[in-house]
Amino acid sequence: MGRPLWFVAGAGAGVYAAARARRAAESLTADGLRDRLRGWQLGARLFAEEVQQGRTERETQLREQLGLRPHGVPELTTSTHETKDPH
């Protein structure tokens, strides 16, 4: 029972190694490298869009917390300084 098990395990490892080698060889062709570069560019663009969206959301939150208008001028509806009676 031991030899057939090792035979099947070896055959499986050989098929797996051959498939990985074929995939690696295909990725090193001109088309494979071009596809990989396009994938990296797409990933970088999606990442940049996510960062921009997060930055915009956080800026909106901060502006609401600080009472700023969208164009950056503080609203004068509430007084930040209380007047003290000297007497």
Distance bins in CASP14 RR format, pairs under 12 A and 6 or more apart:
PFRMAT RR
TARGET T0000
AUTHOR 0000-0000-0000
RMODE 2
METHOD distances of the structure
MODEL  1
1 7 0 0 0 0 0 1 0 0 0 0 0
1 8 0 0 0 0 0 1 0 0 0 0 0
2 8 0 0 0 0 1 0 0 0 0 0 0
2 9 0 0 0 0 1 0 0 0 0 0 0
3 9 0 0 0 0 0 1 0 0 0 0 0
3 10 0 0 0 0 0 1 0 0 0 0 0
4 10 0 0 0 0 0 1 0 0 0 0 0
4 11 0 0 0 0 0 1 0 0 0 0 0
5 11 0 0 0 0 0 1 0 0 0 0 0
5 12 0 0 0 0 0 1 0 0 0 0 0
6 12 0 0 0 0 0 1 0 0 0 0 0
6 13 0 0 0 0 0 1 0 0 0 0 0
7 13 0 0 0 0 0 1 0 0 0 0 0
7 14 0 0 0 0 0 1 0 0 0 0 0
8 14 0 0 0 0 0 1 0 0 0 0 0
8 15 0 0 0 0 0 1 0 0 0 0 0
9 15 0 0 0 0 0 1 0 0 0 0 0
9 16 0 0 0 0 0 1 0 0 0 0 0
10 16 0 0 0 0 1 0 0 0 0 0 0
10 17 0 0 0 0 1 0 0 0 0 0 0
10 18 0 0 0 0 0 1 0 0 0 0 0
11 17 0 0 0 0 0 1 0 0 0 0 0
11 18 0 0 0 0 0 1 0 0 0 0 0
12 18 0 0 0 0 1 0 0 0 0 0 0
12 19 0 0 0 0 1 0 0 0 0 0 0
12 20 0 0 0 0 0 1 0 0 0 0 0
13 19 0 0 0 0 0 1 0 0 0 0 0
13 20 0 0 0 0 0 1 0 0 0 0 0
14 20 0 0 0 0 1 0 0 0 0 0 0
14 21 0 0 0 0 1 0 0 0 0 0 0
14 22 0 0 0 0 0 1 0 0 0 0 0
15 21 0 0 0 0 0 1 0 0 0 0 0
15 22 0 0 0 0 0 1 0 0 0 0 0
16 22 0 0 0 0 0 1 0 0 0 0 0
16 23 0 0 0 0 0 1 0 0 0 0 0
17 23 0 0 0 0 0 1 0 0 0 0 0
17 24 0 0 0 0 0 1 0 0 0 0 0
18 24 0 0 0 0 0 1 0 0 0 0 0
18 25 0 0 0 0 0 1 0 0 0 0 0
19 25 0 0 0 0 0 1 0 0 0 0 0
19 26 0 0 0 0 0 1 0 0 0 0 0
20 26 0 0 0 0 0 1 0 0 0 0 0
20 27 0 0 0 0 0 1 0 0 0 0 0
21 27 0 0 0 0 0 1 0 0 0 0 0
21 28 0 0 0 0 0 1 0 0 0 0 0
22 28 0 0 0 0 0 1 0 0 0 0 0
22 29 0 0 0 0 0 1 0 0 0 0 0
23 29 0 0 0 0 0 1 0 0 0 0 0
23 32 0 0 0 0 0 1 0 0 0 0 0
24 32 0 0 0 0 0 1 0 0 0 0 0
24 36 0 0 0 0 0 1 0 0 0 0 0
25 31 0 0 0 0 0 1 0 0 0 0 0
25 32 0 0 0 0 1 0 0 0 0 0 0
25 33 0 0 0 0 0 1 0 0 0 0 0
26 32 1 0 0 1 0 0 0 0 0 0 0
26 33 0 0 0 0 0 1 0 0 0 0 0
26 35 0 0 0 0 1 0 0 0 0 0 0
26 36 0 0 0 0 0 1 0 0 0 0 0
27 33 1 0 0 1 0 0 0 0 0 0 0
27 34 0 0 0 0 0 1 0 0 0 0 0
27 35 0 0 0 0 1 0 0 0 0 0 0
27 36 1 0 0 1 0 0 0 0 0 0 0
27 37 0 0 0 0 0 1 0 0 0 0 0
28 34 0 0 0 0 0 1 0 0 0 0 0
28 35 0 0 0 0 0 1 0 0 0 0 0
28 36 0 0 0 0 1 0 0 0 0 0 0
29 35 0 0 0 0 1 0 0 0 0 0 0
29 36 0 0 0 0 0 1 0 0 0 0 0
30 36 0 0 0 0 0 1 0 0 0 0 0
30 37 0 0 0 0 0 1 0 0 0 0 0
31 37 0 0 0 0 0 1 0 0 0 0 0
31 38 0 0 0 0 0 1 0 0 0 0 0
32 38 0 0 0 0 1 0 0 0 0 0 0
32 39 0 0 0 0 0 1 0 0 0 0 0
33 39 0 0 0 0 0 1 0 0 0 0 0
33 40 0 0 0 0 0 1 0 0 0 0 0
34 40 0 0 0 0 0 1 0 0 0 0 0
34 41 0 0 0 0 0 1 0 0 0 0 0
35 41 0 0 0 0 0 1 0 0 0 0 0
35 42 0 0 0 0 0 1 0 0 0 0 0
36 42 0 0 0 0 0 1 0 0 0 0 0
36 43 0 0 0 0 0 1 0 0 0 0 0
37 43 0 0 0 0 0 1 0 0 0 0 0
37 44 0 0 0 0 0 1 0 0 0 0 0
38 44 0 0 0 0 0 1 0 0 0 0 0
38 45 0 0 0 0 0 1 0 0 0 0 0
39 45 0 0 0 0 1 0 0 0 0 0 0
39 46 0 0 0 0 1 0 0 0 0 0 0
39 47 0 0 0 0 0 1 0 0 0 0 0
40 46 0 0 0 0 0 1 0 0 0 0 0
40 47 0 0 0 0 0 1 0 0 0 0 0
41 47 0 0 0 0 0 1 0 0 0 0 0
41 48 0 0 0 0 0 1 0 0 0 0 0
42 48 0 0 0 0 0 1 0 0 0 0 0
42 49 0 0 0 0 0 1 0 0 0 0 0
43 49 0 0 0 0 1 0 0 0 0 0 0
43 50 0 0 0 0 1 0 0 0 0 0 0
43 51 0 0 0 0 0 1 0 0 0 0 0
44 50 0 0 0 0 0 1 0 0 0 0 0
44 51 0 0 0 0 0 1 0 0 0 0 0
45 51 0 0 0 0 0 1 0 0 0 0 0
45 52 0 0 0 0 0 1 0 0 0 0 0
46 52 0 0 0 0 0 1 0 0 0 0 0
46 53 0 0 0 0 0 1 0 0 0 0 0
47 53 0 0 0 0 0 1 0 0 0 0 0
47 54 0 0 0 0 0 1 0 0 0 0 0
48 54 0 0 0 0 0 1 0 0 0 0 0
48 55 0 0 0 0 0 1 0 0 0 0 0
49 55 0 0 0 0 0 1 0 0 0 0 0
49 56 0 0 0 0 0 1 0 0 0 0 0
50 56 0 0 0 0 0 1 0 0 0 0 0
50 57 0 0 0 0 0 1 0 0 0 0 0
51 57 0 0 0 0 0 1 0 0 0 0 0
51 58 0 0 0 0 0 1 0 0 0 0 0
52 58 0 0 0 0 0 1 0 0 0 0 0
52 59 0 0 0 0 0 1 0 0 0 0 0
53 59 0 0 0 0 0 1 0 0 0 0 0
53 60 0 0 0 0 0 1 0 0 0 0 0
54 60 0 0 0 0 1 0 0 0 0 0 0
54 61 0 0 0 0 1 0 0 0 0 0 0
54 62 0 0 0 0 0 1 0 0 0 0 0
55 61 0 0 0 0 0 1 0 0 0 0 0
55 62 0 0 0 0 0 1 0 0 0 0 0
56 62 0 0 0 0 0 1 0 0 0 0 0
56 63 0 0 0 0 0 1 0 0 0 0 0
56 70 0 0 0 0 0 1 0 0 0 0 0
57 63 0 0 0 0 0 1 0 0 0 0 0
57 64 0 0 0 0 0 1 0 0 0 0 0
58 64 0 0 0 0 0 1 0 0 0 0 0
58 65 0 0 0 0 0 1 0 0 0 0 0
59 65 0 0 0 0 0 1 0 0 0 0 0
59 66 0 0 0 0 0 1 0 0 0 0 0
59 68 0 0 0 0 1 0 0 0 0 0 0
59 70 0 0 0 0 1 0 0 0 0 0 0
59 72 0 0 0 0 0 1 0 0 0 0 0
60 66 0 0 0 0 0 1 0 0 0 0 0
60 67 0 0 0 0 0 1 0 0 0 0 0
60 68 0 0 0 0 0 1 0 0 0 0 0
60 69 0 0 0 0 0 1 0 0 0 0 0
60 70 0 0 0 0 1 0 0 0 0 0 0
60 72 0 0 0 0 0 1 0 0 0 0 0
61 67 0 0 0 0 0 1 0 0 0 0 0
61 68 0 0 0 0 0 1 0 0 0 0 0
62 68 1 0 0 1 0 0 0 0 0 0 0
62 70 0 0 0 0 0 1 0 0 0 0 0
62 72 0 0 0 0 0 1 0 0 0 0 0
63 69 1 0 0 1 0 0 0 0 0 0 0
63 70 1 0 0 1 0 0 0 0 0 0 0
63 71 0 0 0 0 1 0 0 0 0 0 0
63 72 1 0 0 1 0 0 0 0 0 0 0
63 73 0 0 0 0 0 1 0 0 0 0 0
63 74 0 0 0 0 1 0 0 0 0 0 0
63 75 0 0 0 0 0 1 0 0 0 0 0
64 70 0 0 0 0 0 1 0 0 0 0 0
64 75 0 0 0 0 0 1 0 0 0 0 0
66 72 0 0 0 0 1 0 0 0 0 0 0
66 73 0 0 0 0 0 1 0 0 0 0 0
66 74 1 0 0 1 0 0 0 0 0 0 0
66 75 0 0 0 0 1 0 0 0 0 0 0
66 78 0 0 0 0 0 1 0 0 0 0 0
66 80 0 0 0 0 0 1 0 0 0 0 0
67 73 0 0 0 0 0 1 0 0 0 0 0
67 74 1 0 0 1 0 0 0 0 0 0 0
67 75 1 0 1 0 0 0 0 0 0 0 0
67 76 0 0 0 0 0 1 0 0 0 0 0
67 77 0 0 0 0 1 0 0 0 0 0 0
67 78 0 0 0 0 1 0 0 0 0 0 0
67 80 0 0 0 0 0 1 0 0 0 0 0
68 74 1 0 1 0 0 0 0 0 0 0 0
68 75 1 0 0 1 0 0 0 0 0 0 0
68 76 0 0 0 0 0 1 0 0 0 0 0
68 77 0 0 0 0 0 1 0 0 0 0 0
69 75 1 0 0 1 0 0 0 0 0 0 0
69 76 0 0 0 0 0 1 0 0 0 0 0
69 77 0 0 0 0 0 1 0 0 0 0 0
74 80 0 0 0 0 1 0 0 0 0 0 0
END
